[in-house]
Amino acid sequence: MRSLLCLALAASTAFAADTHKLTRVYEKLTTERPIAVVIPEDGSGREFLALQRGKILILPKDEQSAEAKTFLDLTPRGMEAKDGLFEEGLNGLAFHPKFKDNGLFYLCYTLQKPKRLVVTEMKADGDKADEKSERTLLEVPLINWNHHGGNILFGPDGFLYIGVGDNSKRNGELKMSQLNATLYGKILRIDVNSREYSNAYGIPADNPYASGVNALPQIYATGIRNPWGMSFDAKGRLWCADVGQDIWEEINWITNGGNYGWQFREGPVPFALNTDPPPADAKFIEP
C-alpha cells in the first residue's frame, strides 16, 4: 500500500530560492479536511481520499471532474464532539497487503458516549465499502478530544501499525507516554490475520513486550506525544511525524522498543515544563 503525502515546503533562508511548488488539483471537488490519499496495491490505480468528517472518496481520473465516487460515508455516526472538530473524526485508513484477494481495509476513528478511539476492519465490494462487514479490533478510551493520533498503516512485515497520542490537553499532564500499562503515547503493532488476542487480532512475537508482563503487548514504541503522520520508506524504516507543543516538532525513525522521550523531552532538549526527573536507567532516542 502506498500513501501520498501533501507537504508544504519553503526556503529556509533568504539566500535560497524555492525549489518546490504546490499545485492544487481537483479544484471542483469539495474536499473538506483531507487527511490522506491512499492507494491500495491491487493494480487498479484507484486513489482513496479520506476526509476527517467521515467520508472516503475515490478520486476521478479526470482532475477537472466535479464528481467523485463515495466509497464510504461515516458522517451519520457522530464521530466528533462539538469541541473536538479540530482533531476528532476519521483519522486513519489502511488497506490490507492482500486487499486484491481479500478486499479488507482498516479504519481508525473516534466515537462519543463514551469517547473512544476505535480501529476496525471492513470489506470492500467493488467501489463500495460493506458497512455490515465491520469488525472492531481495538478500542482505546479517551478523556480529551485532542492528542489521540489515529494514523494507521501496514509495514513491510505485514503487521498493522497504529499511532496513539498521549490524550493530554497540554504539557503531558497525564504522564501516559512513559507508562507502559496504557496504550497512550505509543506506537502499537498488531497482527490482523490472527485472533489469538481477545479473539480480535494477534500480537507479533517480536513486539518488545509481547509477553504482556509489566507492559501491554501491543506496544511497539513509547514516549510519543501525538503521532499525526507515519510512513515507511523504501528501506523499510518507519518515519513518524510527532506533533510538538510550542517550540519543537519531531520527525523520528521508529524502532522496535524505542523510547522517544516525551514527556521528559521535547525535540532535542528536556521539556522545560516537566520538573520530574526521568528514571535513572531511561534511554531516549533523539529526533
C-alpha positions as a LaTeX table, in Angstrom:
\begin{tabular}{lrrr}
\hline
Residue & $x$ (\AA) & $y$ (\AA) & $z$ (\AA) \\
\hline
Met1 & 0.00 & 0.00 & 0.00 \\
Arg2 & 1.28 & 3.43 & $-0.90$ \\
Ser3 & 0.32 & 6.76 & 0.65 \\
Leu4 & 0.52 & 10.19 & $-0.95$ \\
Leu5 & 1.55 & 12.96 & 1.45 \\
Cys6 & 0.91 & 16.68 & 0.98 \\
Leu7 & 3.90 & 18.68 & 2.16 \\
Ala8 & 4.26 & 22.43 & 2.42 \\
Leu9 & 7.86 & 23.25 & 1.63 \\
Ala10 & 9.54 & 26.67 & 1.88 \\
Ala11 & 13.03 & 28.07 & 1.58 \\
Ser12 & 14.78 & 28.16 & 4.93 \\
Thr13 & 16.90 & 31.25 & 4.30 \\
Ala14 & 16.68 & 34.45 & 2.29 \\
Phe15 & 19.52 & 33.19 & 0.10 \\
Ala16 & 17.85 & 30.00 & $-1.14$ \\
Ala17 & 15.19 & 30.04 & $-3.84$ \\
Asp18 & 12.09 & 27.89 & $-3.55$ \\
Thr19 & 12.74 & 24.51 & $-5.12$ \\
His20 & 9.24 & 23.06 & $-4.76$ \\
Lys21 & 5.87 & 24.34 & $-5.79$ \\
Leu22 & 2.45 & 23.11 & $-4.73$ \\
Thr23 & $-0.23$ & 22.94 & $-7.38$ \\
Arg24 & $-3.85$ & 22.42 & $-6.44$ \\
Val25 & $-5.68$ & 19.58 & $-8.19$ \\
Tyr26 & $-9.36$ & 18.60 & $-8.19$ \\
Glu27 & $-10.36$ & 22.24 & $-7.75$ \\
Lys28 & $-14.01$ & 21.42 & $-8.48$ \\
Leu29 & $-14.32$ & 18.76 & $-5.77$ \\
Thr30 & $-15.41$ & 19.55 & $-2.21$ \\
Thr31 & $-12.72$ & 18.00 & $-0.02$ \\
Glu32 & $-13.20$ & 19.31 & 3.49 \\
Arg33 & $-10.37$ & 18.43 & 5.90 \\
Pro34 & $-8.50$ & 15.80 & 3.84 \\
Ile35 & $-6.23$ & 13.59 & 5.93 \\
Ala36 & $-4.74$ & 11.11 & 3.46 \\
Val37 & $-4.74$ & 9.78 & $-0.08$ \\
Val38 & $-4.13$ & 6.03 & $-0.02$ \\
Ile39 & $-3.53$ & 3.73 & $-3.00$ \\
Pro40 & $-4.11$ & 0.01 & $-2.41$ \\
Glu41 & $-1.76$ & $-2.48$ & $-4.05$ \\
Asp42 & $-4.49$ & $-4.09$ & $-6.14$ \\
Gly43 & $-3.41$ & $-2.91$ & $-9.58$ \\
Ser44 & $-6.49$ & $-0.71$ & $-10.04$ \\
Gly45 & $-4.65$ & 2.59 & $-9.59$ \\
Arg46 & $-7.56$ & 3.90 & $-7.53$ \\
Glu47 & $-6.79$ & 6.79 & $-5.19$ \\
Phe48 & $-8.86$ & 6.83 & $-1.99$ \\
Leu49 & $-9.19$ & 10.23 & $-0.31$ \\
Ala50 & $-10.07$ & 10.08 & 3.40 \\
Leu51 & $-11.82$ & 13.14 & 4.85 \\
Gln52 & $-11.78$ & 13.81 & 8.58 \\
Arg53 & $-15.53$ & 14.36 & 8.80 \\
Gly54 & $-16.03$ & 10.72 & 7.78 \\
Lys55 & $-16.20$ & 10.29 & 4.02 \\
Ile56 & $-13.83$ & 8.29 & 1.84 \\
Leu57 & $-13.90$ & 9.25 & $-1.84$ \\
Ile58 & $-12.44$ & 7.53 & $-4.88$ \\
Leu59 & $-10.77$ & 10.32 & $-6.81$ \\
Pro60 & $-11.72$ & 10.50 & $-10.51$ \\
Lys61 & $-9.09$ & 10.02 & $-13.19$ \\
Asp62 & $-10.01$ & 13.43 & $-14.61$ \\
Glu63 & $-8.60$ & 16.11 & $-12.29$ \\
Gln64 & $-11.10$ & 18.59 & $-13.75$ \\
Ser65 & $-14.06$ & 16.47 & $-12.70$ \\
Ala66 & $-16.58$ & 17.84 & $-10.20$ \\
Glu67 & $-17.73$ & 14.40 & $-9.05$ \\
Ala68 & $-16.13$ & 11.57 & $-7.09$ \\
Lys69 & $-17.49$ & 8.18 & $-6.06$ \\
Thr70 & $-18.27$ & 7.83 & $-2.36$ \\
Phe71 & $-16.61$ & 4.64 & $-1.14$ \\
Leu72 & $-17.75$ & 5.04 & 2.48 \\
Asp73 & $-19.67$ & 7.64 & 4.49 \\
Leu74 & $-19.37$ & 7.56 & 8.28 \\
Thr75 & $-20.71$ & 11.07 & 8.86 \\
Pro76 & $-24.02$ & 9.87 & 10.40 \\
Arg77 & $-22.12$ & 8.21 & 13.26 \\
Gly78 & $-21.42$ & 11.44 & 15.14 \\
Met79 & $-17.73$ & 10.79 & 15.48 \\
Glu80 & $-16.77$ & 14.17 & 16.92 \\
Ala81 & $-17.91$ & 16.29 & 19.87 \\
Lys82 & $-18.67$ & 19.99 & 19.34 \\
Asp83 & $-15.36$ & 20.93 & 20.94 \\
Gly84 & $-13.48$ & 18.17 & 19.13 \\
Leu85 & $-13.87$ & 19.16 & 15.49 \\
Phe86 & $-10.18$ & 20.05 & 15.16 \\
Glu87 & $-8.82$ & 16.52 & 15.75 \\
Glu88 & $-11.70$ & 14.05 & 16.17 \\
Gly89 & $-13.32$ & 12.13 & 13.33 \\
Leu90 & $-11.81$ & 9.77 & 10.78 \\
Asn91 & $-8.05$ & 9.75 & 11.37 \\
Gly92 & $-6.69$ & 6.70 & 9.58 \\
Leu93 & $-7.19$ & 4.46 & 6.53 \\
Ala94 & $-5.10$ & 1.45 & 5.52 \\
Phe95 & $-5.58$ & $-1.36$ & 3.03 \\
His96 & $-4.61$ & $-4.94$ & 3.80 \\
Pro97 & $-1.44$ & $-6.02$ & 1.94 \\
Lys98 & $-3.61$ & $-8.70$ & 0.27 \\
Phe99 & $-6.50$ & $-6.33$ & $-0.44$ \\
Lys100 & $-6.63$ & $-7.52$ & $-4.04$ \\
Asp101 & $-7.55$ & $-11.00$ & $-2.80$ \\
Asn102 & $-9.49$ & $-10.39$ & 0.43 \\
Gly103 & $-10.94$ & $-6.86$ & 0.00 \\
Leu104 & $-10.10$ & $-5.95$ & 3.60 \\
Phe105 & $-9.28$ & $-2.43$ & 4.76 \\
Tyr106 & $-8.90$ & $-0.76$ & 8.15 \\
Leu107 & $-10.13$ & 2.45 & 9.72 \\
Cys108 & $-9.22$ & 4.45 & 12.80 \\
Tyr109 & $-11.75$ & 6.99 & 14.06 \\
Thr110 & $-13.25$ & 8.48 & 17.19 \\
Leu111 & $-16.68$ & 7.87 & 18.68 \\
Gln112 & $-18.60$ & 9.54 & 21.51 \\
Lys113 & $-20.51$ & 8.46 & 24.62 \\
Pro114 & $-18.20$ & 7.00 & 25.65 \\
Lys115 & $-15.42$ & 8.97 & 23.96 \\
Arg116 & $-13.02$ & 6.48 & 22.41 \\
Leu117 & $-10.63$ & 5.73 & 19.57 \\
Val118 & $-11.55$ & 2.64 & 17.57 \\
Val119 & $-9.72$ & 0.55 & 14.99 \\
Thr120 & $-11.99$ & $-1.52$ & 12.79 \\
Glu121 & $-11.87$ & $-3.80$ & 9.77 \\
Met122 & $-14.25$ & $-3.65$ & 6.81 \\
Lys123 & $-14.56$ & $-5.37$ & 3.48 \\
Ala124 & $-14.88$ & $-3.67$ & 0.10 \\
Asp125 & $-17.36$ & $-4.73$ & $-2.56$ \\
Gly126 & $-16.03$ & $-3.17$ & $-5.74$ \\
Asp127 & $-16.15$ & 0.61 & $-5.35$ \\
Lys128 & $-18.25$ & 0.45 & $-2.16$ \\
Ala129 & $-17.46$ & $-0.45$ & 1.41 \\
Asp130 & $-19.72$ & $-3.00$ & 3.09 \\
Glu131 & $-20.51$ & $-1.44$ & 6.48 \\
Lys132 & $-22.24$ & $-4.64$ & 7.60 \\
Ser133 & $-18.87$ & $-6.39$ & 7.45 \\
Glu134 & $-17.28$ & $-4.07$ & 10.04 \\
Arg135 & $-15.36$ & $-5.81$ & 12.81 \\
Thr136 & $-13.88$ & $-3.99$ & 15.81 \\
Leu137 & $-10.27$ & $-4.83$ & 16.58 \\
Leu138 & $-9.31$ & $-2.34$ & 19.25 \\
Glu139 & $-10.88$ & 0.42 & 21.36 \\
Val140 & $-8.94$ & 2.97 & 23.41 \\
Pro141 & $-10.94$ & 5.07 & 25.91 \\
Leu142 & $-10.36$ & 8.83 & 25.62 \\
Ile143 & $-10.89$ & 11.62 & 28.15 \\
Asn144 & $-9.96$ & 14.58 & 25.90 \\
Trp145 & $-10.78$ & 15.47 & 22.31 \\
Asn146 & $-7.15$ & 16.04 & 21.36 \\
His147 & $-3.88$ & 14.13 & 21.18 \\
His148 & $-5.23$ & 10.73 & 20.23 \\
Gly149 & $-3.23$ & 10.27 & 17.00 \\
Gly150 & $-5.11$ & 7.80 & 14.80 \\
Asn151 & $-2.73$ & 7.31 & 11.87 \\
Ile152 & $-2.51$ & 3.66 & 10.76 \\
Leu153 & $-0.53$ & 1.78 & 8.13 \\
Phe154 & 0.82 & $-1.65$ & 7.28 \\
Gly155 & 4.52 & $-2.30$ & 7.47 \\
Pro156 & 6.63 & $-4.43$ & 5.13 \\
Asp157 & 6.30 & $-7.15$ & 7.79 \\
Gly158 & 2.54 & $-7.33$ & 7.14 \\
Phe159 & 1.61 & $-6.02$ & 10.59 \\
Leu160 & $-0.66$ & $-3.04$ & 11.30 \\
Tyr161 & 0.98 & $-0.05$ & 12.99 \\
Ile162 & $-1.22$ & 2.34 & 14.99 \\
Gly163 & $-0.20$ & 5.76 & 16.32 \\
Val164 & $-1.89$ & 6.75 & 19.60 \\
Gly165 & $-1.36$ & 10.15 & 21.25 \\
Asp166 & $-0.92$ & 10.88 & 24.95 \\
Asn167 & $-4.51$ & 12.24 & 25.26 \\
Ser168 & $-3.26$ & 15.11 & 27.45 \\
Lys169 & $-4.54$ & 18.62 & 26.74 \\
Arg170 & $-1.14$ & 20.25 & 27.24 \\
Asn171 & 2.19 & 19.76 & 28.97 \\
Gly172 & 1.85 & 15.96 & 29.03 \\
Glu173 & $-0.02$ & 16.44 & 32.31 \\
Leu174 & $-1.50$ & 12.92 & 32.27 \\
Lys175 & 2.02 & 11.45 & 32.07 \\
Met176 & 0.90 & 8.50 & 29.98 \\
Ser177 & 3.59 & 8.31 & 27.30 \\
Gln178 & 6.14 & 6.71 & 29.63 \\
Leu179 & 3.61 & 4.41 & 31.32 \\
Asn180 & 3.59 & 1.02 & 29.65 \\
Ala181 & 0.41 & $-0.04$ & 31.42 \\
Thr182 & $-1.53$ & 2.18 & 28.96 \\
Leu183 & $-1.67$ & 2.49 & 25.17 \\
Tyr184 & $-1.48$ & 6.31 & 25.26 \\
Gly185 & 1.57 & 7.99 & 23.74 \\
Lys186 & 2.66 & 4.85 & 21.91 \\
Ile187 & 3.13 & 3.28 & 18.51 \\
Leu188 & 1.25 & $-0.04$ & 18.52 \\
Arg189 & 1.77 & $-3.08$ & 16.29 \\
Ile190 & $-0.75$ & $-5.89$ & 15.85 \\
Asp191 & $-1.35$ & $-8.86$ & 13.57 \\
Val192 & $-4.75$ & $-8.52$ & 11.87 \\
Asn193 & $-4.51$ & $-12.05$ & 10.44 \\
Ser194 & $-4.66$ & $-13.65$ & 13.88 \\
Arg195 & $-7.40$ & $-13.90$ & 16.50 \\
Glu196 & $-5.36$ & $-15.12$ & 19.46 \\
Tyr197 & $-5.63$ & $-11.86$ & 21.44 \\
Ser198 & $-9.14$ & $-11.08$ & 22.66 \\
Asn199 & $-10.41$ & $-13.01$ & 19.61 \\
Ala200 & $-9.72$ & $-9.86$ & 17.58 \\
Tyr201 & $-6.06$ & $-9.81$ & 16.47 \\
Gly202 & $-2.65$ & $-11.22$ & 17.28 \\
Ile203 & 0.50 & $-9.95$ & 18.98 \\
Pro204 & 3.67 & $-10.19$ & 16.87 \\
Ala205 & 6.15 & $-12.43$ & 18.66 \\
Asp206 & 8.94 & $-9.83$ & 18.47 \\
Asn207 & 6.94 & $-6.93$ & 19.95 \\
Pro208 & 9.11 & $-5.63$ & 22.81 \\
Tyr209 & 6.53 & $-6.58$ & 25.46 \\
Ala210 & 4.87 & $-9.49$ & 23.66 \\
Ser211 & 4.66 & $-11.48$ & 26.90 \\
Gly212 & 2.40 & $-8.84$ & 28.44 \\
Val213 & 4.47 & $-8.82$ & 31.64 \\
Asn214 & 4.73 & $-5.31$ & 33.17 \\
Ala215 & 3.68 & $-3.75$ & 29.85 \\
Leu216 & 0.88 & $-4.07$ & 27.32 \\
Pro217 & 1.84 & $-6.41$ & 24.48 \\
Gln218 & 0.50 & $-4.18$ & 21.67 \\
Ile219 & 3.20 & $-1.56$ & 22.38 \\
Tyr220 & 5.95 & $-1.22$ & 19.77 \\
Ala221 & 7.47 & 2.15 & 20.79 \\
Thr222 & 6.92 & 4.65 & 23.61 \\
Gly223 & 7.48 & 8.31 & 24.52 \\
Ile224 & 5.22 & 9.71 & 21.78 \\
Arg225 & 3.13 & 12.89 & 22.07 \\
Asn226 & 0.72 & 13.00 & 19.11 \\
Pro227 & 1.79 & 10.90 & 16.10 \\
Trp228 & $-0.11$ & 12.54 & 13.25 \\
Gly229 & 1.87 & 11.15 & 10.30 \\
Met230 & 3.59 & 7.81 & 9.68 \\
Ser231 & 5.19 & 6.32 & 6.58 \\
Phe232 & 7.57 & 3.52 & 5.62 \\
Asp233 & 10.38 & 4.29 & 3.18 \\
Ala234 & 11.93 & 2.01 & 0.56 \\
Lys235 & 14.41 & 0.71 & 3.14 \\
Gly236 & 11.63 & $-0.37$ & 5.50 \\
Arg237 & 12.24 & 2.41 & 8.04 \\
Leu238 & 9.20 & 3.78 & 9.84 \\
Trp239 & 9.07 & 7.60 & 9.86 \\
Cys240 & 6.81 & 9.31 & 12.38 \\
Ala241 & 5.85 & 13.00 & 12.49 \\
Asp242 & 5.17 & 13.69 & 16.16 \\
Val243 & 3.43 & 16.99 & 16.91 \\
Gly244 & 5.29 & 19.13 & 19.42 \\
Gln245 & 3.85 & 21.60 & 21.90 \\
Asp246 & 5.14 & 25.15 & 21.38 \\
Ile247 & 8.77 & 25.04 & 20.27 \\
Trp248 & 9.74 & 21.72 & 18.66 \\
Glu249 & 8.19 & 19.42 & 16.06 \\
Glu250 & 9.73 & 15.99 & 15.69 \\
Ile251 & 10.39 & 13.54 & 12.86 \\
Asn252 & 11.56 & 10.20 & 14.21 \\
Trp253 & 12.70 & 6.85 & 12.89 \\
Ile254 & 10.66 & 4.44 & 14.95 \\
Thr255 & 12.41 & 1.28 & 16.09 \\
Asn256 & 11.22 & $-1.78$ & 17.96 \\
Gly257 & 11.21 & $-0.92$ & 21.68 \\
Gly258 & 12.39 & 2.66 & 21.15 \\
Asn259 & 11.55 & 5.40 & 23.65 \\
Tyr260 & 11.28 & 8.89 & 22.12 \\
Gly261 & 11.34 & 10.87 & 25.33 \\
Trp262 & 8.01 & 12.65 & 25.76 \\
Gln263 & 7.07 & 13.97 & 28.38 \\
Phe264 & 10.65 & 14.27 & 29.66 \\
Arg265 & 11.99 & 15.60 & 26.37 \\
Glu266 & 10.63 & 17.69 & 23.51 \\
Gly267 & 12.78 & 17.70 & 20.40 \\
Pro268 & 16.50 & 17.54 & 21.32 \\
Val269 & 16.13 & 19.16 & 24.76 \\
Pro270 & 14.50 & 18.48 & 28.13 \\
Phe271 & 10.84 & 19.53 & 28.26 \\
Ala272 & 11.01 & 22.66 & 30.42 \\
Leu273 & 7.54 & 22.34 & 31.93 \\
Asn274 & 8.16 & 18.86 & 33.33 \\
Thr275 & 10.15 & 19.15 & 36.54 \\
Asp276 & 10.10 & 15.41 & 37.31 \\
Pro277 & 13.46 & 13.75 & 36.63 \\
Pro278 & 13.43 & 10.80 & 34.22 \\
Pro279 & 14.28 & 7.35 & 35.56 \\
Ala280 & 18.00 & 6.87 & 36.01 \\
Asp281 & 18.07 & 4.00 & 33.52 \\
Ala282 & 15.94 & 5.76 & 30.86 \\
Lys283 & 17.37 & 5.70 & 27.34 \\
Phe284 & 15.73 & 8.18 & 24.99 \\
Ile285 & 16.14 & 8.29 & 21.21 \\
Glu286 & 16.76 & 11.77 & 19.80 \\
Pro287 & 14.76 & 13.00 & 16.78 \\
\hline
\end{tabular}
